[in-house]
């Protein structure tokens, strides 16, 4: 879970804001990463693009794995 926390901090530091997807519909527009994490409704998968920017993708995956570490 340390890796996830670090990635969240890094992305937050960059001012990233992402829409939280719950099921098939967006749930209330844009949320901060902290809000997404606190709601525990999605797994956030991290990817970096060619320029090293972090891409966050809320998915309906196994959130328990992330929070349990």
Residue, then its C-alpha position, 0 to 999 in steps of 0.5 A: x500500500x506504500x506504493x499506492x500512497x506514494x503515487x496518490x501523493x505524487x499525482x495530487x501534488x501535480x494537481x490531478x483531478x479525475x472523474x470517479x467511475x462507479x459502475x457504468x456511470x460517472x458519479x458526480x463529476x470531478x473528485x480529488x484523488x483523496x475523495x476517490x480513495x476515501x469512497x473506496x468505490x474504485x481501483x485506481x490503476x496507474x500508468x505513465x505516458x511517454x512523457x512520464x505523466x501519470x494516468x489514473x483510471x478508476x476501474x471496478x476492480x479489486x479495491x480490497x487489494x489496494x487498501x489492504x496492501 
